[in-house]
Amino acid sequence: MPDPGKSGRAEESAHVPDEHGSGVGRALEERLRITGPADAARLLPPGLPELFDTAQLAEAAAIERRLAQQMTYCLRALGVLDTTGKRGNAIVYRRTDAT
């Protein structure tokens, strides 16, 4: 019988790359309290170009692209990112002036 306190989804954890950069390294065990858009903006890695897509974000942050897509969705909802158009099929983002 399923646990009523759990959804059917498996829990996900963030991973940091191992020494070989495979992305299947140790689990990230740090917690970060986000109380507003400015805190969320600090999740963006340094060195991102002014205009970037989720592939560039994933590479710069050493995360999987799916996680970068989820991240940009949340950061857009918080007003941290805006879309500026498309590059091929990829949506192009920029930081807002609010951050």
BAKE-225308 format. One record per atom (N, C-alpha, C): residue number from 1; residue in one letter; atom name; y, z negated, x. Coordinates in steps of 0.1 Angstrom, whole numbers, plus 5000, padded with zeros to 4 digits. Layout:
pos, code, site, v, w, u
NUM, A, CA, Y, Z, X $
...
This chain:
pos, code, site, v, w, u
1, M, N, 4988, 5000, 5008 $
1, M, CA, 5000, 5000, 5000 $
1, M, C, 5012, 5000, 5009 $
2, P, N, 5022, 5009, 5006 $
2, P, CA, 5034, 5009, 5015 $
2, P, C, 5043, 4997, 5013 $
3, D, N, 5049, 4993, 5024 $
3, D, CA, 5058, 4982, 5024 $
3, D, C, 5071, 4986, 5016 $
4, P, N, 5074, 4978, 5005 $
4, P, CA, 5086, 4981, 4997 $
4, P, C, 5099, 4981, 5004 $
5, G, N, 5100, 4974, 5016 $
5, G, CA, 5112, 4973, 5023 $
5, G, C, 5114, 4985, 5033 $
6, K, N, 5105, 4994, 5033 $
6, K, CA, 5105, 5005, 5043 $
6, K, C, 5106, 5018, 5036 $
7, S, N, 5113, 5027, 5041 $
7, S, CA, 5113, 5041, 5036 $
7, S, C, 5101, 5048, 5042 $
8, G, N, 5099, 5060, 5037 $
8, G, CA, 5088, 5068, 5042 $
8, G, C, 5090, 5073, 5056 $
9, R, N, 5102, 5072, 5061 $
9, R, CA, 5106, 5078, 5074 $
9, R, C, 5102, 5069, 5086 $
10, A, N, 5098, 5075, 5096 $
10, A, CA, 5095, 5068, 5108 $
10, A, C, 5108, 5064, 5115 $
11, E, N, 5108, 5052, 5121 $
11, E, CA, 5120, 5048, 5128 $
11, E, C, 5121, 5056, 5141 $
12, E, N, 5134, 5060, 5144 $
12, E, CA, 5137, 5067, 5156 $
12, E, C, 5144, 5058, 5166 $
13, S, N, 5141, 5061, 5179 $
13, S, CA, 5149, 5054, 5189 $
13, S, C, 5155, 5064, 5199 $
14, A, N, 5166, 5060, 5204 $
14, A, CA, 5172, 5069, 5214 $
14, A, C, 5165, 5068, 5227 $
15, H, N, 5165, 5078, 5235 $
15, H, CA, 5158, 5078, 5248 $
15, H, C, 5168, 5083, 5258 $
16, V, N, 5167, 5078, 5270 $
16, V, CA, 5174, 5083, 5281 $
16, V, C, 5165, 5090, 5290 $
17, P, N, 5169, 5101, 5298 $
17, P, CA, 5160, 5108, 5306 $
17, P, C, 5154, 5100, 5317 $
18, D, N, 5142, 5103, 5321 $
18, D, CA, 5136, 5096, 5332 $
18, D, C, 5141, 5103, 5345 $
19, E, N, 5136, 5099, 5356 $
19, E, CA, 5141, 5104, 5369 $
19, E, C, 5139, 5119, 5370 $
20, H, N, 5131, 5125, 5362 $
20, H, CA, 5128, 5140, 5363 $
20, H, C, 5137, 5147, 5352 $
21, G, N, 5145, 5140, 5344 $
21, G, CA, 5153, 5146, 5335 $
21, G, C, 5146, 5152, 5323 $
22, S, N, 5134, 5147, 5320 $
22, S, CA, 5126, 5152, 5309 $
22, S, C, 5130, 5148, 5295 $
23, G, N, 5138, 5137, 5294 $
23, G, CA, 5142, 5132, 5281 $
23, G, C, 5132, 5124, 5275 $
24, V, N, 5120, 5121, 5281 $
24, V, CA, 5110, 5113, 5275 $
24, V, C, 5109, 5100, 5283 $
25, G, N, 5120, 5095, 5288 $
25, G, CA, 5120, 5083, 5297 $
25, G, C, 5120, 5071, 5288 $
26, R, N, 5125, 5061, 5294 $
26, R, CA, 5125, 5048, 5288 $
26, R, C, 5134, 5047, 5275 $
27, A, N, 5131, 5039, 5266 $
27, A, CA, 5138, 5037, 5254 $
27, A, C, 5152, 5030, 5257 $
28, L, N, 5162, 5034, 5251 $
28, L, CA, 5175, 5028, 5253 $
28, L, C, 5176, 5016, 5244 $
29, E, N, 5179, 5005, 5251 $
29, E, CA, 5178, 4992, 5244 $
29, E, C, 5192, 4985, 5242 $
30, E, N, 5202, 4992, 5244 $
30, E, CA, 5216, 4987, 5242 $
30, E, C, 5221, 4989, 5228 $
31, R, N, 5227, 4979, 5223 $
31, R, CA, 5233, 4981, 5209 $
31, R, C, 5248, 4981, 5211 $
32, L, N, 5254, 4989, 5202 $
32, L, CA, 5269, 4991, 5203 $
32, L, C, 5274, 4989, 5189 $
33, R, N, 5284, 4980, 5187 $
33, R, CA, 5290, 4978, 5174 $
33, R, C, 5301, 4988, 5173 $
34, I, N, 5301, 4996, 5162 $
34, I, CA, 5311, 5006, 5159 $
34, I, C, 5319, 5001, 5147 $
35, T, N, 5331, 4998, 5149 $
35, T, CA, 5340, 4992, 5139 $
35, T, C, 5350, 5002, 5133 $
36, G, N, 5351, 5014, 5140 $
36, G, CA, 5360, 5024, 5135 $
36, G, C, 5359, 5037, 5143 $
37, P, N, 5367, 5046, 5140 $
37, P, CA, 5366, 5059, 5147 $
37, P, C, 5368, 5059, 5162 $
38, A, N, 5377, 5050, 5167 $
38, A, CA, 5379, 5049, 5181 $
38, A, C, 5367, 5044, 5188 $
39, D, N, 5360, 5035, 5183 $
39, D, CA, 5347, 5031, 5189 $
39, D, C, 5337, 5042, 5189 $
40, A, N, 5336, 5050, 5178 $
40, A, CA, 5327, 5061, 5177 $
40, A, C, 5330, 5072, 5187 $
41, A, N, 5343, 5074, 5189 $
41, A, CA, 5347, 5084, 5198 $
41, A, C, 5343, 5082, 5213 $
42, R, N, 5341, 5069, 5216 $
42, R, CA, 5336, 5065, 5229 $
42, R, C, 5321, 5069, 5232 $
43, L, N, 5314, 5073, 5221 $
43, L, CA, 5301, 5078, 5222 $
43, L, C, 5300, 5092, 5229 $
44, L, N, 5311, 5100, 5228 $
44, L, CA, 5312, 5113, 5234 $
44, L, C, 5312, 5112, 5249 $
45, P, N, 5303, 5119, 5256 $
45, P, CA, 5303, 5118, 5271 $
45, P, C, 5315, 5124, 5278 $
46, P, N, 5319, 5118, 5289 $
46, P, CA, 5330, 5124, 5297 $
46, P, C, 5325, 5138, 5302 $
47, G, N, 5335, 5146, 5304 $
47, G, CA, 5332, 5159, 5309 $
47, G, C, 5329, 5170, 5299 $
48, L, N, 5329, 5167, 5286 $
48, L, CA, 5328, 5177, 5276 $
48, L, C, 5340, 5186, 5276 $
49, P, N, 5338, 5199, 5275 $
49, P, CA, 5350, 5208, 5274 $
49, P, C, 5358, 5205, 5261 $
50, E, N, 5370, 5210, 5261 $
50, E, CA, 5378, 5208, 5249 $
50, E, C, 5372, 5213, 5236 $
51, L, N, 5366, 5225, 5237 $
51, L, CA, 5358, 5231, 5226 $
51, L, C, 5343, 5231, 5231 $
52, F, N, 5335, 5225, 5222 $
52, F, CA, 5320, 5224, 5226 $
52, F, C, 5312, 5226, 5213 $
53, D, N, 5299, 5230, 5216 $
53, D, CA, 5289, 5230, 5205 $
53, D, C, 5279, 5219, 5207 $
54, T, N, 5269, 5218, 5198 $
54, T, CA, 5259, 5207, 5199 $
54, T, C, 5250, 5209, 5211 $
55, A, N, 5248, 5222, 5216 $
55, A, CA, 5240, 5224, 5228 $
55, A, C, 5247, 5218, 5240 $
56, Q, N, 5260, 5220, 5241 $
56, Q, CA, 5268, 5214, 5252 $
56, Q, C, 5268, 5199, 5251 $
57, L, N, 5270, 5194, 5239 $
57, L, CA, 5270, 5179, 5238 $
57, L, C, 5256, 5174, 5241 $
58, A, N, 5245, 5180, 5237 $
58, A, CA, 5232, 5175, 5240 $
58, A, C, 5230, 5175, 5256 $
59, E, N, 5234, 5185, 5262 $
59, E, CA, 5233, 5186, 5277 $
59, E, C, 5241, 5175, 5284 $
60, A, N, 5254, 5174, 5280 $
60, A, CA, 5262, 5164, 5286 $
60, A, C, 5258, 5150, 5284 $
61, A, N, 5252, 5147, 5272 $
61, A, CA, 5248, 5134, 5269 $
61, A, C, 5234, 5131, 5272 $
62, A, N, 5226, 5141, 5277 $
62, A, CA, 5212, 5140, 5280 $
62, A, C, 5204, 5135, 5268 $
63, I, N, 5207, 5142, 5257 $
63, I, CA, 5200, 5138, 5244 $
63, I, C, 5194, 5151, 5239 $
64, E, N, 5185, 5150, 5229 $
64, E, CA, 5180, 5162, 5222 $
64, E, C, 5190, 5168, 5213 $
65, R, N, 5189, 5181, 5211 $
65, R, CA, 5199, 5188, 5203 $
65, R, C, 5200, 5182, 5189 $
66, R, N, 5189, 5179, 5183 $
66, R, CA, 5188, 5174, 5170 $
66, R, C, 5197, 5161, 5169 $
67, L, N, 5196, 5152, 5179 $
67, L, CA, 5204, 5140, 5179 $
67, L, C, 5219, 5144, 5180 $
68, A, N, 5222, 5154, 5188 $
68, A, CA, 5236, 5158, 5190 $
68, A, C, 5241, 5164, 5177 $
69, Q, N, 5233, 5171, 5169 $
69, Q, CA, 5237, 5176, 5156 $
69, Q, C, 5240, 5164, 5146 $
70, Q, N, 5231, 5154, 5147 $
70, Q, CA, 5233, 5142, 5138 $
70, Q, C, 5246, 5135, 5142 $
71, M, N, 5248, 5134, 5155 $
71, M, CA, 5260, 5128, 5161 $
71, M, C, 5273, 5135, 5156 $
72, T, N, 5273, 5148, 5157 $
72, T, CA, 5285, 5155, 5153 $
72, T, C, 5288, 5154, 5138 $
73, Y, N, 5277, 5153, 5130 $
73, Y, CA, 5278, 5151, 5116 $
73, Y, C, 5286, 5138, 5113 $
74, C, N, 5281, 5128, 5119 $
74, C, CA, 5287, 5114, 5117 $
74, C, C, 5302, 5114, 5123 $
75, L, N, 5304, 5120, 5135 $
75, L, CA, 5317, 5119, 5140 $
75, L, C, 5327, 5128, 5132 $
76, R, N, 5322, 5138, 5126 $
76, R, CA, 5331, 5146, 5117 $
76, R, C, 5335, 5138, 5105 $
77, A, N, 5325, 5131, 5099 $
77, A, CA, 5327, 5122, 5087 $
77, A, C, 5337, 5111, 5090 $
78, L, N, 5337, 5106, 5103 $
78, L, CA, 5347, 5096, 5107 $
78, L, C, 5360, 5101, 5111 $
79, G, N, 5362, 5114, 5112 $
79, G, CA, 5374, 5120, 5115 $
79, G, C, 5377, 5121, 5130 $
80, V, N, 5366, 5119, 5138 $
80, V, CA, 5367, 5120, 5153 $
80, V, C, 5366, 5134, 5158 $
81, L, N, 5359, 5143, 5150 $
81, L, CA, 5358, 5157, 5154 $
81, L, C, 5362, 5166, 5143 $
82, D, N, 5367, 5177, 5146 $
82, D, CA, 5370, 5188, 5137 $
82, D, C, 5362, 5200, 5141 $
83, T, N, 5359, 5209, 5132 $
83, T, CA, 5353, 5222, 5136 $
83, T, C, 5365, 5232, 5138 $
84, T, N, 5362, 5241, 5147 $
84, T, CA, 5373, 5251, 5151 $
84, T, C, 5368, 5265, 5148 $
85, G, N, 5355, 5267, 5145 $
85, G, CA, 5350, 5280, 5142 $
85, G, C, 5335, 5281, 5147 $
86, K, N, 5331, 5293, 5150 $
86, K, CA, 5317, 5295, 5154 $
86, K, C, 5316, 5303, 5167 $
87, R, N, 5306, 5301, 5175 $
87, R, CA, 5303, 5309, 5186 $
87, R, C, 5289, 5313, 5184 $
88, G, N, 5287, 5326, 5180 $
88, G, CA, 5274, 5330, 5175 $
88, G, C, 5271, 5323, 5162 $
89, N, N, 5259, 5316, 5162 $
89, N, CA, 5255, 5308, 5151 $
89, N, C, 5259, 5293, 5153 $
90, A, N, 5265, 5290, 5165 $
90, A, CA, 5268, 5276, 5168 $
90, A, C, 5282, 5272, 5163 $
91, I, N, 5283, 5260, 5156 $
91, I, CA, 5296, 5255, 5152 $
91, I, C, 5303, 5250, 5164 $
92, V, N, 5315, 5252, 5166 $
92, V, CA, 5323, 5248, 5177 $
92, V, C, 5332, 5236, 5172 $
93, Y, N, 5332, 5225, 5180 $
93, Y, CA, 5339, 5213, 5177 $
93, Y, C, 5350, 5210, 5187 $
94, R, N, 5360, 5202, 5183 $
94, R, CA, 5370, 5196, 5192 $
94, R, C, 5373, 5182, 5187 $
95, R, N, 5377, 5174, 5197 $
95, R, CA, 5382, 5160, 5193 $
95, R, C, 5395, 5161, 5185 $
96, T, N, 5397, 5152, 5175 $
96, T, CA, 5409, 5152, 5168 $
96, T, C, 5420, 5145, 5175 $
97, D, N, 5432, 5146, 5171 $
97, D, CA, 5443, 5139, 5177 $
97, D, C, 5442, 5124, 5174 $
98, A, N, 5435, 5120, 5164 $
98, A, CA, 5434, 5106, 5160 $
98, A, C, 5426, 5098, 5170 $
99, T, N, 5419, 5104, 5179 $
99, T, CA, 5411, 5096, 5189 $
99, T, C, 5416, 5096, 5202 $
